[in-house]
Amino acid sequence: MMIAEIVSIGDELLKGGKVNTNAAFIAAGLGGIGIPVNRIVACADDENAIVDVFSESLSRADIVLVTGGLGPTRDDRTKKAAMRLLGRGLEENPEAYARLVSWFTSRGRSLPENLRDQASVVEGSIFVPNPVGTAAGMMLRCGERYGNSFLVLMPGVPLEMQGMMRETVLPYFASESTSFMRHTPVKTVGIGESLLADLLVDIEDNLPEGTTLAYLPHTAGVELMVSTTGTTEEIVEHNNRRVVDAVIARAGRFIYAIGETTLEETIGGLLAEKGLTIATAESCTGGLVASRLTDISGSSAYFLQGLVTYSNESKTALLGVSPSIIERYGAVSEPVAEAMALGCLSGSGSDIAVSTTGIAGPSGGSAEKPVGTLCVGVARKMPDGGVVKRTHTYRMYGTRLQCKQRFGEAALREVWKSLTGADT
């Protein structure tokens, strides 16, 4: 089995200026052709450091994929580091030069002489065309000293790197790979990592060979990743499906999707399938629930309107919430959440309405209603003309932004439960 490492070049990655999305894209692409990534390294724009990292990675991996440091400025030192490591010079690649000239000509410009070296590659390279930019990519066999491992150099600009990976790098190494990998995301809602792990402990203790079960908690919930690696595609698919089915059997009431599907996409699909519409009335989430629902293409078929009623006065004026209910129970309460949902349902004409009212903090909490308290209301019209109402109070933790994100996830969770009849 071929093993890969990823090296991301750039001072900005080490200073927190940018998130390393390139590495995630590359790892996912390699996984799709059966090549696991064992290590991801971020390296400064320093030639000595780059040479050291290249040497270390090539001693461990069959393929080292590098992003960054291929531009025309002085801080772009990747090619020089590769030349120094391998004892090779530069050569102008005719195809790279022709593409570079064409790139400028198509924009009504001539190729600046100081950019001509963008068509130069390290001697012995396999040229990797850049579909959207000027910097040439290259794949290098690094000789017996490094076990004939590959060094793949690509720009750090995400669109350029992604084009190179899709059109050249992945097809090339797919033909070299002798293994298969299957990654299956299992999306859960309404359960924490430790409780989920307790549910699945015996499944983890009996995983098939080559299969792992990873817990990927995030701000709003937990995602499981079932990963299987092997030399036979049929066995890989069978073992992966076997574990996924076991997880579904054990934790199905918390699972809203298998695969790369978000909770809002799942809800949108259910609304479209059932021919239902939805509206939102939000206080503490400030429109986040409506934003997530409308992130989905085609949401205009089921999303009618969203109101942000942040003040008590707006809850009364726009949703018809009685001031006496607010005074008696407080704005953050299940009776107010229910009244907000009912007012939204009536005013919008939708089939379902969801409301949020809570305390995101860091101020505003009390002993009775601490920061992180959320009340969600869902009201749904039934075929017989009646209305089914449900409310729920949550206690959450985190910063203000984390609470808002978790509040939004909880509201969508209540909508999902209403649509599926789940009682989690």
N, C-alpha and C positions, 0 to 999 in steps of 0.2 A: 504494500500500500504506500502510495506517495504521501508525504507529509509536507505541509506548507507553513511558512512563517510570513508575517506581514510587517514591513518596516515603514513607518510614516514619518517623513522628514518635515521639520518645520518648527522654528522657535515658538510660533503662536500656539502650537499644540501643548507645549510644556508650560506656557504662561497662562493657560486658561482662556486664551483669546478665541479659540475655535474648538468645536466638538469634532472628534475624529469619526465622521460618518463614512469616510472612505473605507476604513478597515471593516466596518460592519457590512458594507456592500460587497467587498471582495470576499469576505468569509462566507457570506450567504451564497455567492456565485460558485465558489469552490465546493461548498457542501453539495450543491446541486449536481456536480459531476464526480462525487465520491472522493474528494480530496479534503481531509480534515485540516484545520488550522490549529497548530499546537501553541503558538505564541504570537502576540502582537506587541511590537516595540515602537515607541515614539522616540525620535532622535533629533537633537538640535542641528541647526544649519552650520555644522562645524565639520570640516573635511576629515580631520583625525577621528572624530567621534563616529562619523558615517563609515569610514573604513573599518573601524573596530566592530561596529554593529554588523556590517556585511559579513565580515570574517566569522563572527560568532554564529550568525544565523545560518550561513552556508555550511558550517560544520555540523549542524543539527538537522537541517531540512533539505528536502529534494527540490523545493521551489521556494525562492524568497521573492516576494512581490513588494515593490517599493513604490511609494507615491511621494511626489514633491521634489523640488530642487532641480527641475529641468528647464526652468525659464531662462530668459536672457540677462537677468540681473546678477550682480556680484554675489548675492547670497545663495545663488542656485549652484550647489557644489556636487550634486549627485553624480553627474557624468565623470567629473574629475576624480571622485573617490573610487568609482568603478574602474577607471583607467589605472589608477595607482595600485589598487588591490590586485588586478589581473595582469599588470604589466603590459597593457595594450595602449595603442594610440587611437586617434579619431580618424574616421573616413566619412566623406560626404556620400550619402545615399542618394542615388539618382531619383528614385521614386519619391523620397522625402523632399528633395529639392523641387521637383516638378509640382508636387502638391502645395509646397510653400509658395511658389510663384503664383500658382493658380488661385490660392487663397487671397493673396493681395490683389491680383488682377481683377478678380470678381468683385472687388470692392473699389475699383477704379484707382488703385494705387500700384506703385512699383515696389518691389522687394527692397527694403532698406539693407544696405550692405552689412550693417552691424547685426542684422538678424539672420544672416545667411547660415551662421553656425547652428541655427535651430534644425537644419537638415543634416547635421553631422551626428553620427552614431559611433559608439565604441566598436573598434575593429572586431569582426566576427559576429556581429549582431544579426539577429533576425528582426527586420524592420517591422514595427507595429504602427500602422497608420493612425493618425489622429483625425477622427471624423468631424470634429468641430473646432479645433484649435490649430496652433502652429508648431508646438513642440513635438518632436518625433519620439515615439516610444521604442523600446528595444527589448529583445529577449536574448540572453547570453548564456551559452554553455560555459561553465567556469573551469573546466579542465579537471584532470585527475586529482590535483591538489585538493579540490573541494568535491570529490566524488562525482564529477560531472553534473553537479546540481545546477539548476537554472537560477539566474538573476534576472528579474523582469522589472524594467524601469518605466514608470508612467508619470505623467504630470499629476500635481496635487489638485488641480481644478476638477471638482466632482464630475461635471458633464463630460469632460475630456476623458478622464479615467474610465468612466462607465461605458462610454462608447468603445474604447479600446478593449475593455474586458468582454463586452458582448460580442463584438465583431471579430476579434482576433485571439485574445488570450484564452478565453474559456473554450472555444472550439479546438484550439491547438492542444490544450492539456486534456480535454475530454477524450481525445484519441489515445492519449498516453496512460490514462487512468485505468487501473485494473480492479477497482473497487466500486461499491455502490453505497450511497448514504440516503437515508430518509429521515427528514425532520418533520414532525407533526405537532403544531401548536394546539394546545387544548386551553380554551379561554374560560376562566371561571369568574364568578361574581358572588359576593355575599359570604365569603369564607376567607379566613386568614391563612398565612403560610403554615403555621404550626398545626392548626386543626386539620388542614388539608393533608399534611404529612402524616398525621396520626391515622387518617382514614386510609391512606395508601401504603402503610408501612409493610404489609405482607406482600404487596405487589412489587415494591422496591426490593424486597428480600429474594424475589424469585424472577428477576429479569432475565430474559434470554441472553445468551452470549452476544456481545457487540451492541447491546441496547443500554441506554442510560435514560434516567428520568430527572429532569432539572426543574427547579422551582425558580421562577423569575418574577419576584414581587416588584410592583411599581406603585406609584402614588395612589392609584385608584383600586388596585386589586392584585391578583396573582395569576400569572400565566404559567402553564406547564409546557415543557418541551420534551416530547418523546423522540429520541434520536437513536437510529440503528445503523450500524456499519457492517458490511460484509462483502464477500466476493461473488455472491450470487444474488441477482436482483430479486428473484422470486422469494428466496428465503428472507431477505431484508424486508421486503414488503409484508410478508406473512408475520414475521416477528414484531414488526412495528405495529401492525394492525391489531395483533393479539394484545399488546400492552395497552393501546388506546381503548380497545373494547373493554378491557378490565377496569380501566380508570372510569370510563363512562358508567359501567355497571355499579361501581362503588360510589362515585361522586356526581352522578348525572344530574341531580337536582340543583347543583351549583354551576353546571356547564351550560354556557350559552352558544358556544360555537366551537367547531373543530376546523382549524385552518386559520389563515390570516384574515379574520373578519372582526371588526370592532363591534362593540355593543350597540352603537348607534346604527351601524349597517344591519345588524341582526334585527333591531326594532323596526327599521325602515322596511326590511323585507317582510316582516310579519304584518305591518300596517298595509302594505301594498297587496299582500296576499289576501288579507281579510277585507280589503276595500274600506279601511277605516281612516279617519283623519285625527290629527292631534293638535293641541295648542298648549302653550306654557304660560304660567304665571310665576315669576321668580322674584325673590327678594334677595337673600344672601348670596345666591349664585350669579346675580347680576347679568343674566342673559346667557350664561355658559351652557345651559341645557339646550336652549334654542339654537345656539351656535353649533353644538355638536350634532343635533338632529339635521340641521341644514348644511352640514359639511358634506352630506351625501348627495351625489348627483341624482336628480329625479325626485328630490324631497318635496318639490312643489306639488307633487301629486297627493301628498298626505299631510304636509305641515301647513296649517292655516295662519297662525299668528303667535307672536310671543310678546308678553308684557313684562316689563321690569317694574314692579311696584315696591320700591325700596322703603318708602315712608309709610307710616300708618295711614296718613291722609290719602295716599294714592291707592292703598288697598281698599279703602272705603269708596273713593270716587270712581275707580276703574273696575273694581271687582265686586262692589256691593257688600264688602265685609262690614258687619255691624260694629260700630265703635264700642258697643257694650261688650261684645265678645272679646275684642282686643283688651278692653279695660279689665275684664274679669279674669281672662286666662293669660294675657300677655301676648305680644306679637309672635313670639316664638313658642308656639303651642300647637297641638294637634287640632283643636277646634278651629283655630285661625287657618291652618294649612288646609283643612277640609273646606272651610268657607271660601278660601281663595280658589281651590280647584273647582268648586261648584259654580262660582261666579265666572270663572274662565270658561267653563263648559257651556254655560248659558249664553255668555256674551259672544263667544266665537262661533257657536254652532258646530263645534267639532264633536267627534265621537268620544274622544278621550282628552282629559286635561290633567296636567301634572303641575303641582305647586311646590315651592321650597321657601322655607322661612327658618332662619337659624342665626348662629353667632359664630362668625369666622375668626374673630379676634384680631389682634391680641387683647383688646379691651372689650368691655361690654358683658362679660360673663358674671355669674353669681354662683353661690353655693348650690342653689336649686337648678340653675341652668348654666353650667360652665361653658367656657369657650369650647367649641367643637360640637355643640348641640345643634342638631338639625331635625326639623319636622317636615315630612314629605306628605303631600296629599295627592291622591289619584281619584278622579271621578270618571266613570264610564257609562255611557248610555247603553241600555240593553234593548234587544228587539221588541220586548213587550212594552217599551216606553218608560220603564223604570230606570233608576240610576244606582249603580253599585259604587260605594265609596270605600276607600281604604286609606288609613293614615299610619305612619310609623315614625317613631323617634329614634334617632341615632346619636351615639356619643363617639366623637372622633378626636384625633390628636394631630398636631403638626402646626406648621406655620399658617399664616392666613391664606397664602396661595395654595398650600397643600390641602387645607380644609375645604377651600372652594372646589378644588378638583375632586376631592373625595365626596363632597356634597353632590356635585353634578353626577358622579358615577352612581351614587345611591339613588338619586331621583330616576335615572334611566333604569336602574335595577328594578325599582317599583313599577315602572311602566312595563318592563319585560315580564315581571311576575303577573301583572294584570292580563297581559296578552297571552301568556302561556298557561296560566293557571298554576304556576309554580308556587309553592309555599316554602320559601327558604328563609 
